[in-house]
Amino acid sequence: MNLNNSILKQKLKANEQTYGCWVTLSHPLIPEILAPAGFDWLVVDMEHSSIDVSNLLQLIISIEKNEMVPLVRVGENCANLIKRVMDAGAYGVIVPVYNCASWITGKIQELCKHFEKKEFSWEIIIVDDSSADDTPVTIEKVIEGIENIQLLVLDKNMGKGGAVLTGLRHARGKNRVFTDCDLSYPLSEVDKIVVAMQNGADVAIANRRNEDSICELKPHIYKQVYSRELLGRILNRIIRLLRLTDFLDTQAGLKGIQSWLIPHFDLMHMYSFGFDIELLLIAVCRGARIESIPVRYQFFDEVSTVNVFVDGFSMLKDILKLKYKQSTGYYS
Protein backbone atom coordinates (compact mmCIF):
# COMPACT_ATOMS: atom_id res chain seq x y z
CA MET A 1 0.00 0.00 0.00
CA ASN A 2 1.99 2.97 -1.25
CA LEU A 3 0.80 6.23 -2.81
CA ASN A 4 -2.87 5.19 -2.84
CA ASN A 5 -2.65 4.34 0.85
CA SER A 6 -1.29 7.84 1.57
CA ILE A 7 -4.09 9.44 -0.45
CA LEU A 8 -6.73 7.40 1.42
CA LYS A 9 -5.27 8.45 4.79
CA GLN A 10 -5.35 12.10 3.73
CA LYS A 11 -9.00 11.82 2.67
CA LEU A 12 -9.99 10.15 5.94
CA LYS A 13 -8.16 12.78 8.03
CA ALA A 14 -9.91 15.51 6.03
CA ASN A 15 -13.25 13.77 6.65
CA GLU A 16 -13.75 13.35 2.90
CA GLN A 17 -16.03 10.67 1.51
CA THR A 18 -14.34 7.55 0.14
CA TYR A 19 -15.76 4.69 -1.91
CA GLY A 20 -15.05 1.00 -1.89
CA CYS A 21 -16.40 -2.50 -2.20
CA TRP A 22 -16.22 -5.84 -0.38
CA VAL A 23 -14.65 -8.82 -2.12
CA THR A 24 -15.68 -12.39 -1.28
CA LEU A 25 -14.28 -14.17 -4.36
CA SER A 26 -10.62 -15.18 -4.48
CA HIS A 27 -9.96 -14.83 -8.21
CA PRO A 28 -7.35 -12.10 -8.91
CA LEU A 29 -9.40 -10.86 -11.89
CA ILE A 30 -12.06 -9.50 -9.52
CA PRO A 31 -10.12 -6.27 -8.73
CA GLU A 32 -9.53 -5.71 -12.46
CA ILE A 33 -13.27 -5.98 -13.10
CA LEU A 34 -14.02 -3.52 -10.28
CA ALA A 35 -11.23 -1.03 -11.13
CA PRO A 36 -13.24 1.06 -13.67
CA ALA A 37 -15.71 1.96 -10.90
CA GLY A 38 -13.04 4.26 -9.41
CA PHE A 39 -13.05 2.79 -5.92
CA ASP A 40 -10.56 4.10 -3.33
CA TRP A 41 -10.37 0.75 -1.56
CA LEU A 42 -11.43 -2.89 -1.63
CA VAL A 43 -12.03 -4.99 1.48
CA VAL A 44 -11.14 -8.67 1.18
CA ASP A 45 -13.61 -10.46 3.43
CA MET A 46 -11.96 -13.53 4.98
CA GLU A 47 -14.75 -14.01 7.52
CA HIS A 48 -17.67 -14.61 5.15
CA SER A 49 -15.88 -16.29 2.26
CA SER A 50 -13.55 -19.14 1.39
CA ILE A 51 -10.58 -16.76 0.98
CA ASP A 52 -7.62 -17.76 3.11
CA VAL A 53 -3.99 -16.64 3.48
CA SER A 54 -2.85 -18.90 0.62
CA ASN A 55 -4.79 -16.92 -2.01
CA LEU A 56 -4.84 -13.54 -0.24
CA LEU A 57 -1.46 -12.36 -1.60
CA GLN A 58 -2.52 -12.57 -5.26
CA LEU A 59 -5.67 -10.59 -4.47
CA ILE A 60 -3.68 -7.87 -2.72
CA ILE A 61 -1.19 -7.66 -5.59
CA SER A 62 -4.07 -7.31 -8.04
CA ILE A 63 -5.79 -4.62 -5.92
CA GLU A 64 -2.59 -2.56 -5.68
CA LYS A 65 -1.89 -3.05 -9.39
CA ASN A 66 -5.30 -1.54 -10.12
CA GLU A 67 -4.55 1.52 -7.95
CA MET A 68 -6.80 0.76 -4.99
CA VAL A 69 -5.97 0.23 -1.32
CA PRO A 70 -6.33 -3.39 -0.16
CA LEU A 71 -8.02 -3.83 3.23
CA VAL A 72 -8.67 -7.19 4.87
CA ARG A 73 -11.35 -8.35 7.28
CA VAL A 74 -10.05 -11.34 9.21
CA GLY A 75 -12.33 -14.04 10.49
CA GLU A 76 -11.17 -13.93 14.09
CA ASN A 77 -9.13 -11.87 16.52
CA CYS A 78 -6.09 -14.13 16.22
CA ALA A 79 -2.62 -12.55 16.50
CA ASN A 80 -0.98 -15.14 14.25
CA LEU A 81 -3.62 -14.71 11.55
CA ILE A 82 -3.36 -10.93 11.68
CA LYS A 83 0.44 -11.14 11.39
CA ARG A 84 0.17 -13.40 8.35
CA VAL A 85 -2.29 -11.00 6.74
CA MET A 86 0.08 -8.09 7.42
CA ASP A 87 2.86 -10.13 5.84
CA ALA A 88 1.26 -9.44 2.50
CA GLY A 89 2.90 -5.99 2.35
CA ALA A 90 3.86 -4.11 5.51
CA TYR A 91 7.46 -3.41 6.54
CA GLY A 92 8.83 -3.47 10.08
CA VAL A 93 11.85 -2.05 11.86
CA ILE A 94 12.96 -3.41 15.25
CA VAL A 95 15.29 -1.36 17.47
CA PRO A 96 16.71 -2.98 20.66
CA VAL A 97 17.58 -0.47 23.41
CA TYR A 98 19.27 -0.64 26.82
CA ASN A 99 20.08 2.16 29.30
CA CYS A 100 19.83 4.99 26.77
CA ALA A 101 17.40 7.43 28.44
CA SER A 102 19.83 10.35 28.07
CA TRP A 103 19.96 10.28 24.26
CA ILE A 104 17.22 8.01 22.82
CA THR A 105 14.67 10.83 22.24
CA GLY A 106 16.53 12.30 19.26
CA LYS A 107 17.03 8.88 17.69
CA ILE A 108 13.31 8.05 17.85
CA GLN A 109 12.41 11.41 16.34
CA GLU A 110 14.91 10.77 13.53
CA LEU A 111 13.37 7.34 12.86
CA CYS A 112 9.83 8.72 12.72
CA LYS A 113 10.79 11.64 10.48
CA HIS A 114 12.52 9.25 8.06
CA PHE A 115 9.70 6.74 7.74
CA GLU A 116 6.86 9.26 7.61
CA LYS A 117 8.14 10.15 4.13
CA LYS A 118 7.82 6.56 2.89
CA GLU A 119 4.98 5.51 0.61
CA PHE A 120 4.81 1.94 1.93
CA SER A 121 3.21 0.92 5.21
CA TRP A 122 5.67 0.59 8.09
CA GLU A 123 5.99 0.07 11.82
CA ILE A 124 8.74 0.68 14.36
CA ILE A 125 9.15 -1.67 17.31
CA ILE A 126 11.45 -0.55 20.12
CA VAL A 127 12.49 -3.36 22.47
CA ASP A 128 13.83 -2.29 25.87
CA ASP A 129 16.10 -4.99 27.28
CA SER A 130 15.07 -4.38 30.92
CA SER A 131 16.99 -1.11 31.29
CA ALA A 132 18.11 -0.06 34.76
CA ASP A 133 17.49 3.66 34.05
CA ASP A 134 14.43 5.61 32.86
CA THR A 135 14.65 4.44 29.24
CA PRO A 136 11.09 2.95 29.06
CA VAL A 137 9.50 6.05 30.63
CA THR A 138 11.45 8.34 28.31
CA ILE A 139 10.43 6.36 25.23
CA GLU A 140 6.76 6.24 26.25
CA LYS A 141 6.69 10.04 26.49
CA VAL A 142 8.28 10.42 23.06
CA ILE A 143 6.03 7.94 21.22
CA GLU A 144 2.76 8.99 22.86
CA GLY A 145 0.21 9.64 20.13
CA ILE A 146 2.49 8.46 17.31
CA GLU A 147 1.00 5.82 15.04
CA ASN A 148 2.95 2.78 13.85
CA ILE A 149 5.38 2.73 16.77
CA GLN A 150 5.31 0.57 19.87
CA LEU A 151 7.51 -0.16 22.87
CA LEU A 152 8.11 -3.65 24.25
CA VAL A 153 9.76 -3.89 27.68
CA LEU A 154 11.39 -7.19 28.65
CA ASP A 155 10.98 -8.43 32.23
CA LYS A 156 14.64 -9.41 32.44
CA ASN A 157 17.79 -8.61 30.51
CA MET A 158 18.16 -11.11 27.66
CA GLY A 159 21.00 -9.52 25.72
CA LYS A 160 20.81 -7.96 22.28
CA GLY A 161 19.85 -11.27 20.64
CA GLY A 162 16.90 -11.81 22.97
CA ALA A 163 15.64 -8.26 22.40
CA VAL A 164 15.97 -8.55 18.62
CA LEU A 165 14.17 -11.90 18.50
CA THR A 166 11.32 -10.49 20.59
CA GLY A 167 10.93 -7.64 18.13
CA LEU A 168 11.11 -9.89 15.08
CA ARG A 169 8.38 -12.13 16.50
CA HIS A 170 6.07 -9.21 17.32
CA ALA A 171 6.51 -7.48 13.97
CA ARG A 172 3.73 -7.86 11.40
CA GLY A 173 5.45 -6.98 8.16
CA LYS A 174 6.82 -9.22 5.46
CA ASN A 175 10.20 -7.45 5.51
CA ARG A 176 11.58 -7.04 9.04
CA VAL A 177 14.71 -5.03 9.75
CA PHE A 178 16.69 -4.61 12.97
CA THR A 179 19.33 -2.00 13.65
CA ASP A 180 21.31 -0.53 16.55
CA CYS A 181 19.48 2.07 18.63
CA ASP A 182 22.33 4.59 18.30
CA LEU A 183 21.70 4.55 14.53
CA SER A 184 25.38 3.99 13.81
CA TYR A 185 24.07 2.85 10.43
CA PRO A 186 22.41 5.93 8.88
CA LEU A 187 18.79 5.37 7.87
CA SER A 188 19.80 5.58 4.22
CA GLU A 189 21.55 2.24 4.82
CA VAL A 190 18.37 0.77 6.30
CA ASP A 191 16.71 1.67 3.00
CA LYS A 192 19.34 -0.40 1.16
CA ILE A 193 18.41 -3.45 3.24
CA VAL A 194 14.68 -2.96 2.51
CA VAL A 195 15.35 -2.59 -1.24
CA ALA A 196 17.41 -5.80 -1.26
CA MET A 197 14.48 -7.71 0.27
CA GLN A 198 12.01 -6.08 -2.09
CA ASN A 199 14.21 -7.40 -4.90
CA GLY A 200 14.04 -10.99 -3.64
CA ALA A 201 16.57 -11.44 -0.83
CA ASP A 202 15.29 -13.54 2.09
CA VAL A 203 18.01 -12.10 4.31
CA ALA A 204 19.97 -8.88 3.73
CA ILE A 205 23.00 -8.12 5.90
CA ALA A 206 25.25 -5.09 6.20
CA ASN A 207 28.84 -5.91 5.23
CA ARG A 208 31.31 -3.44 6.75
CA ARG A 209 34.23 -5.30 5.20
CA ASN A 210 33.09 -4.85 1.63
CA GLU A 211 35.57 -2.69 -0.29
CA ASP A 212 32.75 -0.26 -1.10
CA SER A 213 31.77 0.23 2.56
CA ILE A 214 32.68 3.51 4.27
CA CYS A 215 33.51 4.01 7.96
CA GLU A 216 33.21 7.50 9.46
CA LEU A 217 34.71 8.10 12.91
CA LYS A 218 36.14 10.79 15.16
CA PRO A 219 39.94 10.59 15.63
CA HIS A 220 39.87 10.32 19.44
CA ILE A 221 38.08 6.94 19.33
CA TYR A 222 40.26 5.45 16.61
CA LYS A 223 42.10 3.09 19.01
CA GLN A 224 38.85 1.72 20.41
CA VAL A 225 37.42 1.11 16.96
CA TYR A 226 40.68 -0.44 15.78
CA SER A 227 40.65 -2.92 18.72
CA ARG A 228 37.11 -3.96 17.92
CA GLU A 229 37.88 -4.32 14.23
CA LEU A 230 41.03 -6.39 14.88
CA LEU A 231 39.22 -8.77 17.22
CA GLY A 232 36.32 -9.03 14.79
CA ARG A 233 38.57 -9.99 11.89
CA ILE A 234 40.36 -12.65 13.96
CA LEU A 235 37.09 -14.21 15.11
CA ASN A 236 35.60 -14.04 11.62
CA ARG A 237 38.61 -15.93 10.31
CA ILE A 238 37.99 -18.66 12.90
CA ILE A 239 34.28 -18.77 12.00
CA ARG A 240 35.07 -19.33 8.34
CA LEU A 241 37.81 -21.89 9.05
CA LEU A 242 35.26 -23.88 11.08
CA ARG A 243 32.81 -23.50 8.15
CA LEU A 244 30.05 -22.01 10.26
CA THR A 245 29.44 -19.36 7.58
CA ASP A 246 31.24 -17.92 4.55
CA PHE A 247 30.33 -14.30 5.28
CA LEU A 248 33.06 -11.73 5.86
CA ASP A 249 30.95 -9.78 8.35
CA THR A 250 28.54 -11.70 10.56
CA GLN A 251 28.34 -9.18 13.41
CA ALA A 252 26.99 -6.02 11.76
CA GLY A 253 24.04 -4.66 13.72
CA LEU A 254 21.92 -4.04 10.62
CA LYS A 255 20.08 -6.97 9.07
CA GLY A 256 16.79 -7.64 7.29
CA ILE A 257 14.77 -10.86 7.56
CA GLN A 258 11.79 -12.09 5.55
CA SER A 259 8.89 -13.08 7.81
CA TRP A 260 8.77 -16.74 6.65
CA LEU A 261 12.11 -17.37 8.36
CA ILE A 262 11.09 -16.12 11.82
CA PRO A 263 9.50 -19.40 13.09
CA HIS A 264 12.75 -21.24 12.25
CA PHE A 265 14.61 -19.05 14.76
CA ASP A 266 12.86 -20.92 17.59
CA LEU A 267 15.94 -23.16 17.38
CA MET A 268 18.18 -20.33 18.57
CA HIS A 269 19.83 -20.41 21.98
CA MET A 270 22.58 -17.78 21.58
CA TYR A 271 21.72 -14.21 22.64
CA SER A 272 25.12 -12.53 22.87
CA PHE A 273 28.02 -12.64 20.37
CA GLY A 274 26.86 -15.92 18.82
CA PHE A 275 23.37 -14.58 18.02
CA ASP A 276 24.19 -13.22 14.56
CA ILE A 277 26.20 -16.30 13.57
CA GLU A 278 23.43 -18.65 14.66
CA LEU A 279 20.82 -16.58 12.81
CA LEU A 280 22.81 -16.82 9.56
CA LEU A 281 23.56 -20.50 10.15
CA ILE A 282 19.83 -21.30 10.41
CA ALA A 283 19.00 -19.14 7.39
CA VAL A 284 21.58 -20.96 5.26
CA CYS A 285 20.29 -24.36 6.40
CA ARG A 286 16.76 -23.30 5.38
CA GLY A 287 17.91 -22.39 1.87
CA ALA A 288 17.42 -18.65 2.29
CA ARG A 289 18.81 -16.30 -0.33
CA ILE A 290 21.22 -14.07 1.59
CA GLU A 291 22.55 -10.81 0.16
CA SER A 292 25.54 -8.95 1.61
CA ILE A 293 25.27 -5.14 1.26
CA PRO A 294 28.10 -2.56 1.44
CA VAL A 295 27.18 0.19 3.91
CA ARG A 296 28.22 3.48 5.41
CA TYR A 297 28.58 3.31 9.20
CA GLN A 298 29.60 5.78 11.87
CA PHE A 299 31.45 6.01 15.18
CA PHE A 300 30.86 9.55 16.44
CA ASP A 301 30.36 8.75 20.13
CA GLU A 302 32.36 6.72 22.60
CA VAL A 303 32.21 2.98 21.86
CA SER A 304 32.42 0.16 24.35
CA THR A 305 35.95 -0.91 25.15
CA VAL A 306 36.79 -4.41 23.98
CA ASN A 307 39.01 -6.50 26.21
CA VAL A 308 40.78 -8.74 23.73
CA PHE A 309 41.35 -11.50 26.28
CA VAL A 310 38.11 -11.51 28.33
CA ASP A 311 35.67 -10.70 25.51
CA GLY A 312 37.64 -12.70 22.96
CA PHE A 313 37.54 -15.80 25.14
CA SER A 314 33.78 -15.48 25.68
CA MET A 315 33.20 -15.05 21.94
CA LEU A 316 35.38 -18.06 21.16
CA LYS A 317 33.28 -20.18 23.53
CA ASP A 318 30.14 -19.16 21.63
CA ILE A 319 31.77 -20.13 18.33
CA LEU A 320 32.78 -23.57 19.63
CA LYS A 321 29.27 -24.19 21.04
CA LEU A 322 27.76 -23.35 17.67
CA LYS A 323 30.20 -25.64 15.89
CA TYR A 324 29.25 -28.50 18.22
CA LYS A 325 25.54 -27.91 17.57
CA GLN A 326 26.18 -27.81 13.84
CA SER A 327 28.17 -31.07 13.93
CA THR A 328 25.27 -32.88 15.64
CA GLY A 329 22.87 -31.90 12.84
CA TYR A 330 20.87 -29.69 15.21
CA TYR A 331 20.24 -27.00 12.59
CA SER A 332 19.35 -29.44 9.83
Secondary structure, 3 states (H helix, E strand, C coil): CCHHHHHHHHHHHCCCCCCEEEECCCCCHHHHHHHHHCCCEEEEECCCCCCCHHHHHHHHHHHHHCCCEEEEECCCCCHHHHHHHHCCCCEEEEEEECCCCCCHHHHHHHHHHHHCCCCCCEEEEEEECCCCCCHHHHHHHHHCCCCCEEEEECCCCCHHHHHHHHHHHHCCCCEEEECCCCCCCCHHHHHHHHHHHHCCCCEEEEECCCCCCEEEECHHHHHHHHHHHHHHHHHHHHHHHCCCCCCCCCCCCCEEEEHHHHHHHHHCCCCCCHHHHHHHHHHHHCCCCEEEEECEEEECCCCCCCCCCHHHHHHHHHHHHHHHHHHCCCCC
